[in-house]
């Protein structure tokens, strides 16, 4: 199941940008990549930093930083 899921996922990963660019969606892909690299990277680094600071799992790390932040961990 994992191999089949990986094959389907990789196929879509290569097929979607090709079809979007072919049909005039190249600008969408460019904007999407810029947003993923800026916001996604920033959120990933901040999540790792919070986990290292508190030395807890995601659920409990946000709860330790702010009592109302438990839902962020979930």
ChimeraX attribute file (.defattr): number of C-alpha atoms within 10 A of each C-alpha:
attribute: neighborCount
match mode: 1-to-1
recipient: residues
	/A:1	6
	/A:2	7
	/A:3	8
	/A:4	9
	/A:5	10
	/A:6	11
	/A:7	12
	/A:8	11
	/A:9	12
	/A:10	11
	/A:11	11
	/A:12	12
	/A:13	11
	/A:14	10
	/A:15	11
	/A:16	12
	/A:17	16
	/A:18	14
	/A:19	12
	/A:20	14
	/A:21	14
	/A:22	10
	/A:23	9
	/A:24	9
	/A:25	13
	/A:26	15
	/A:27	11
	/A:28	13
	/A:29	15
	/A:30	13
	/A:31	11
	/A:32	11
	/A:33	12
	/A:34	12
	/A:35	12
	/A:36	13
	/A:37	11
	/A:38	10
	/A:39	10
	/A:40	13
	/A:41	12
	/A:42	11
	/A:43	12
	/A:44	10
	/A:45	11
	/A:46	12
	/A:47	16
	/A:48	11
	/A:49	12
	/A:50	17
	/A:51	17
	/A:52	12
	/A:53	11
	/A:54	15
	/A:55	11
	/A:56	14
	/A:57	13
	/A:58	17
	/A:59	15
	/A:60	20
	/A:61	21
	/A:62	22
	/A:63	18
	/A:64	14
	/A:65	13
	/A:66	11
	/A:67	10
	/A:68	10
	/A:69	15
	/A:70	16
	/A:71	11
	/A:72	13
	/A:73	13
	/A:74	9
